[in-house]
Amino acid sequence: MKVAIMQPYFFPYIGQFNLILAADRFLLCDEVQYIKKGWINRNRIITQLNTVDYITVPIQKHSSKEIIKNIYIANELLWQKEILNKLKAYTKAPYYKEVSELVEFVVYSKKETIAELNAICFETVCKYLDIPFKIEFTSSLNIDYSSVKRVEDWAITISKAVSATEYLNPPGGMSIYENEYFKNAGIELKYIKPITQVYKQFSNTFEANLSIIDVLMFNGSKGSKELISKYEVI
C-alpha cells in the first residue's frame, strides 16, 4: 500500500495533487509545529500586473511551538473578501467563474481551524478534478511518536501505523531523506516527480509552483487533471 503524508497546506501547488493521485492513501499531518511564513495559511497567485502576490488566511495569536491542529483562524477579520478580490486578477482566465466560485465555497465554509479549512481545500479541488479523496488527519490515528529521533522517523512511524509498504514524497525530499534508512525500516521510499507543469498563463514568462488555483484558472477540470496525471515515480 502506497501512502503520502503532507501537512495541510492552503490551496497548495500542483505537486500535492500528483501525490494524491499516485497514493493509495493520503494523510494530512496536523501534529507537527506550525511554521510562520510557510504554506499553511497562505499561497501565491498572479496579480493584475502579472507579478506574484500572496493570498493569506489570518490566524489567531498562538505559541511559537504550537502544532498545526491547534492553529485557529482569525475569523473576526474580513479575509474572505480580500482573497476573492485578489482573484479578480484572473477575470480574463478561461475558467475564472467556476474556479472563483470553488474558492468562495472553501473560504466561506465556516471552519475554525486552519487545518480544517485546508482539508476542505483538498476535498473541494479533488471533487472538481474528479480525483478520489478522503480527509484523514494523522491526529485521528492516535500514533505513538515516542520512537521518533530523526526526520525520517515521522514518515516511517506513520507509514507503519497504516500498514503502508511504500512512502511517496515530492522530489524535494531527496536532500532530506536517506533511502537506506527507510529500507532498513521495511518501507520503500519513492519520489513523485512531475513530467511537466508548464501551461499557458497571461504572460510569456511562466511562473512555476503557484497555488493550484492558478492551474485551475487556466486549465479547468479536464486540463488540470491531465497535468496532474503527468508524473514519474523515481
N, C-alpha and C positions, 0 to 999 in steps of 0.2 A: 504494500500500500504506500502510495506517494503522498507525503504531506508537505505543505508550505506553511510557514509561520511568519507573519509580519505584524508590525504594530498597526493599530487602526489609524490610518492617515486620512486627511481631509481631501476628498476628490483627488486621489493620488495619480501619479503619472502612469502611462500605459504599461510599464513593466510589471506593475502589481497585477494587472489583469492577464498578462501572459502566465503568471504563476497560478492564478485561479483556474485558468483553462487547462494547464498542464497537470495540476494536482488532483488527487482523488479526494483530498480533504484540505481545506484552507482554514487556518486558525488565526484569530486576531489576538495577539499577545498584549493584554492590557495590564500586565503585572510588573512591567519594567518602569523605570523612572521617566517621568516626563522631561523632555529636553526643550528648553526655551529656544525659540527661533529655529525649530525643526519643522517637520511637516505634519505634525499632529493637528494643529488648528489653523493652518494656512497653506496656500499653494499659489502657483504662478499662472497668470494668463497674459494674453496680449492686450495692449491698450489701443485706443483710437489713433495713437501716433505710431503704432507698430513697434512700440517699446514693450518691455515686460514689467508687469506690476503684480502685486500680491492681493489676493482675496483672503481675508482673515476673520476667524471667529474669535471674539474676545472671550477671555476666560477670567474667572474669579481669582482673587489672591489665594496663594497656596504655599505650602512649604517647598523649599528648593529640592527636597528629596521625595516629593510626593509621586506616587505611581499614577500612570495614565488613567486607571479606573476611577480615581478619586478627583479628577480634574473637572470642575463644574463650569458651565458656560455662563457668561455674564449676560443673561437674557433680559436684563433691565435696559440694555442698550439696543438701539435700532440697527443692529448689524446686518440683518437680512436685507434691508433696503439698500444698504451700501454695496453689498455684494451683487445684487441684481442690477443696480445702476452701473457698476463696472462692467457687467456682462453686455451692456448695450454697445460696447466696442465691437461686438460680433454681429450687429444688426444686419450687415450685408453677407454674413456667412450663410451658406445654403440651408443649414439646419438650425438656425437661430431660434425660431419659435418653439420647436419641440424640446430642444435642449434647455433653453431658459426656463421652460415650464417644469422640466425634470429637476433642475436645480432649485427652483422655487418650492417644489414639493418637499425636497430634502430640508432646506433651511427653515421651513415653517412646520417641521414635523414635531415641534414642541418637546425636544429632548432636553434633559437636564445636564447630562454629562457629555463631554466631547467624544468619548468612546462610543456612546450610544448613537450620537449623531453620525459619526463616521461609519458605523455599521450600516446605517440607513443609506449612506453614500454608496457603499459597496453593493448593497442589496438592490438599490434602485437602478444603478448603472447596469448591473448584471441582468436585471429583468429587461431593461431596454435593449440590451445586446443579445438577449435570449441565451444567456450562459447560466447554467445551474449554479446556484449559490445558496448556502445556508449560513446564517450568522452563528458563529461559535467563538466565544471568548475563552481563552485559556483559564481565566479565573473561575470559570464554572466547572473546571475539571478537578479541582482540589488536588493539584500536583504537589508533591513533596520536593522542594528545591534545596534541601539541606546538603546534597552532594555536589552542588554547583560550585566549581572552583575557578573555571576559566570560561572564556566567552563561548566556546563550542558546547559546553555543558548545558546551556539553556536549551539549545536546539535538540541535543541528544536526549535530555531528560523528557522534554515534551513529546518528542517523536516516540520514545519508548512507552510513554503513558497512553498513547493512542494506537500502539502496536504497528507503527509505521516501519517499513523496511528501507524506504528512500526519503531523504530530505532534500527538497528543492529550494534553491536560493538564487537571487539575482547574481549576475557576474561580479558585482562589487564585493561579494563575499570571498572571492579568490585571494584577496590580500589579507583576509582576517582568519579564515578557517584553514585547518590542516586536514587534508583528505585522509591521511593515515590515522589520525585521531578518531575520526568518525568510523573508519573501517574497523578499528580495534574495538569499538563500542557496538559493532554489529549493525551499523547504519550506513547505507551507501549515500554519499554526498554527490548531488548533481546540480548543475547550473543551467538556468533557462536564459538563453541569450537570444534577444530579438534579431531576426534576419534584417529587417528594415523597419524604421518607424517614421520615415520621411513621407510627408504628404503635402499637398498644396495649401499654403496659408495665404494671407494677404500680400506679404512681402516676398521678394525673390530670395531673401535670406531666411533659411529655415531655422526656427527656434525649437531646439530639442528639449525633451523631458519636461514639458509644461504639464499642467493638470490635465487629466482625462477629459475635462470639459472642452479644452481646445481641440482634441482629437474628434470628439463627438460633433462639435460645431461645424467642422469642415468635412466630415465623413459620414455622419449619420449612423444609424444602427448597422446596416449591412457593411458599409465600407470600414467602419471601426472594427467590427468583428473580424473582417478579413485581415486587417493589420495585426490585430492581437493574435491571430492564428499563425502568423509567420514568425516562428522561433525555432531554435535548435537546442537540443539537450546535450550538454558537454560535461 
